[in-house]
Amino acid sequence: MRLFEGTEFDRPPRCEKCELLEAECVCVSAPPPPMPPEAQTATISVEKRKKGKWVTVINGLFDGHPGSHFKELLAQLKNQCGAGGSIQEHRIEIQGNHQERLRSILKAMGFKVRP
């Protein structure tokens, strides 16, 4: 007799929606592709943080799942600005005041940018 025989831990995992085995389940779909740049409008602002540091913040770029699209875009922007940056709560932050440079870079990539 096994330790967990007959309990929920002994059974193979099943989908919560269709009750099929997870290997046979078809209701789990792939994540949607990212929105094209032409359909997104970016808002660029500059914020002053503690100790007098400036941060350029890009809002309005939405990705259904903040994953590879945001990471790739962040890497491109950091490289072109020569600065550090991060993704914070569905927004991109670049260290320093790079508002005009980012505006021209995003326009060249095809994004709409609010003035």
C-alpha distance (Angstrom), angle and dihedral (degrees) to the residues before:
residue distance angle dihedral
M1 . . .
R2 3.81 . .
L3 3.78 122.9 .
F4 3.84 96.6 -116.4
E5 3.82 98.2 28.2
G6 3.80 111.8 149.9
T7 3.81 95.5 9.4
E8 3.80 128.6 109.7
F9 3.82 89.1 -98.6
D10 3.82 90.8 60.7
R11 3.80 94.7 55.7
P12 3.83 123.9 81.5
P13 3.83 113.9 -103.5
R14 3.81 116.4 -90.9
C15 3.78 133.3 -162.0
E16 3.81 113.6 -98.1
K17 3.82 92.7 -141.3
C18 3.81 105.4 45.2
E19 3.84 101.0 16.1
L20 3.83 91.4 -130.6
L21 3.78 122.4 131.9
E22 3.79 110.4 -82.2
A23 3.81 90.3 -117.9
E24 3.84 90.1 56.4
C25 3.82 97.6 38.9
V26 3.81 117.3 118.9
C27 3.81 99.8 178.0
V28 3.82 93.9 81.8
S29 3.79 104.1 87.4
A30 3.77 130.5 -168.0
P31 3.81 116.7 -94.9
P32 3.80 113.5 -89.3
P33 3.79 117.2 -97.5
P34 3.81 115.5 -100.7
M35 3.78 118.6 -91.3
P36 3.80 114.0 -96.7
P37 3.82 115.2 -103.7
E38 3.82 92.0 -115.0
A39 3.82 90.0 63.3
Q40 3.81 94.8 53.1
T41 3.79 129.4 78.7
A42 3.78 118.7 -156.1
T43 3.78 125.2 -152.7
I44 3.80 114.4 -156.9
S45 3.78 121.6 -161.3
V46 3.79 137.6 162.0
E47 3.79 122.1 -130.3
K48 3.77 129.4 -169.5
R49 3.79 113.3 -136.1
K50 3.76 131.3 -165.2
K51 3.79 117.3 -61.4
G52 3.81 89.8 29.5
K53 3.82 97.3 -74.2
W54 3.81 118.5 152.4
V55 3.81 122.6 -141.4
T56 3.81 126.9 -172.0
V57 3.82 110.2 -142.5
I58 3.82 124.6 -159.4
N59 3.82 114.3 -160.4
G60 3.78 131.9 174.5
L61 3.78 99.6 48.3
F62 3.77 103.6 122.5
D63 3.74 126.4 -166.3
G64 3.80 118.1 179.4
H65 3.76 87.6 -131.7
P66 3.82 117.9 23.2
G67 3.72 96.3 -133.5
S68 3.76 135.8 100.6
H69 3.84 96.0 -5.3
F70 3.80 93.1 57.9
K71 3.80 92.9 41.3
E72 3.81 92.8 51.4
L73 3.80 92.2 46.3
L74 3.81 91.2 47.6
A75 3.80 91.2 51.1
Q76 3.83 91.6 50.7
L77 3.80 93.4 48.2
K78 3.80 93.7 46.4
N79 3.80 91.3 50.1
Q80 3.80 93.8 48.7
C81 3.81 92.9 46.6
G82 3.79 95.9 40.6
A83 3.78 91.3 -132.3
G84 3.79 141.2 107.0
G85 3.75 125.0 -101.9
S86 3.79 147.6 160.8
I87 3.80 145.5 -155.3
Q88 3.80 113.3 -106.3
E89 3.83 121.7 178.5
H90 3.83 98.9 -32.0
R91 3.79 93.9 -40.2
I92 3.76 133.5 97.4
E93 3.80 120.4 -128.8
I94 3.80 122.7 -163.0
Q95 3.79 119.4 -170.5
G96 3.80 113.7 -116.3
N97 3.79 135.0 19.1
H98 3.82 103.8 -58.6
Q99 3.81 99.2 142.7
E100 3.82 99.0 131.4
R101 3.80 94.4 39.3
L102 3.82 92.2 51.0
R103 3.80 90.9 46.1
S104 3.82 91.4 57.9
I105 3.82 93.3 41.9
L106 3.81 93.3 51.6
K107 3.81 91.8 46.2
A108 3.81 89.5 51.9
M109 3.82 89.2 51.7
G110 3.81 90.2 54.4
F111 3.80 101.3 -103.1
K112 3.79 121.8 136.1
V113 3.80 111.5 -120.8
R114 3.78 125.1 -159.1
P115 3.80 114.6 -132.7
